[in-house]
Amino acid sequence: MSRILDLELLRCFQRVAEFRNVTRAAFDLGISQPALTRLIRRLEDEVGTRLLTRAARGVTPTEAGQLLLSKAAPLLAQAHVVGEQLSQWRSALSGDVSLGMPSSLHHAVTLPLVQELRESEPGIRLSVMDGFDAMLHAQLRDGRTDIGVLIHDTERLIEGVDQQPIANDPLMVMAPMNAFPDAGALTIDRLRHLELVLPGVSNSLRQHVDKLFRRRGAIPRIAMEVDSWRLAHDLVTHGNCVTIVPASGVRGRDMDGIGCWPIAGASIFWARCVSRARRDSPVVREVCSRLDRLMRRIERPKSDARSRDRTQSPARP
């Protein structure tokens, strides 16, 4: 006789499969390990087959378990959205949102967004990952992040994720203050012989920079590949290095001893990405709305950009 599966049992099974460890999953769910073991056995009894293979190092889903996970994920996501929509009948928004942001946007967007939500929407519980492009792309692709910001690239669209271009961000050369004493905007020809500190080849910014150089018949000279904004900043400060960053990445940071120069005609477009399984959630929509507003603020009027270019060297940005 067929039975209606308990969504709570499916949620517990999903957590065990995610952690590959019953004890860690129990801690995450806030229940005891024996209680979680009983719930998993109850689910296995209901479906009539084993869902997990148990070993000394943990557990892994069986073939039947993998099938159940693939069918359960959209059901659980939809149940979560329905619960959040019903929460609108209460006085405040409430729910969980996972957010993946580029390290370069930490001061310009991520920090003010988190502070704003904590003050005005305390019922929204944020889980924030601050990282580099490839890591954020994987998080969105695997469904571990609800909302993320990536460099817009029509060749790297993610299945199940909506990608909306939201803000243009000029590219800047970041170097010691005296690196270009007579320069305004720099050209690729001026940069082609410099040794650069750039992210690895899987990073969208690096791919964009490579394309800029190829259009001028050149290849960037890479002194070091660094997938860390902070390390790149410190290498420029203390190691006499040169790197390329979005303009938003230098705003609000300590730039003592560092100069920044725009690259003529070079910019990237940031895209706001949101999981289609969560896009109808009231809390996800609220976070997206506030994120979009802050992202659009990083675009400056052309008159302001011209004024900044004239004073860029040797003054600090």
Secondary structure, 3 states (H helix, E strand, C coil): CCCCCCHHHHHHHHHHHHHCCHHHHHHHHCCCHHHHHHHHHHHHHHHCCCCEEEECCEEEECHHHHHHHHHHHHHHHHHHHHHHHHHCCCCCCCEEEEEEEEHHHHHHHHHHHHHHHHHHCCCEEEEEEEECHHHHHHHHHCCCCCEEEEECCHHHCCCCEEEEEEEEEEEEEEEECCCCCCCCCECHHHHCCCEEEECCCCCHHHHHHHHHHHHCCCCCEEEEECCCHHHHHHHHHHHCCEEEEEHHHHCCCCCCCEEEEEEEEEEEEEEEEEECCCCCCHHHHHHHHHHHHHHHCCCCCHHHHHHHHHHCCCCCC
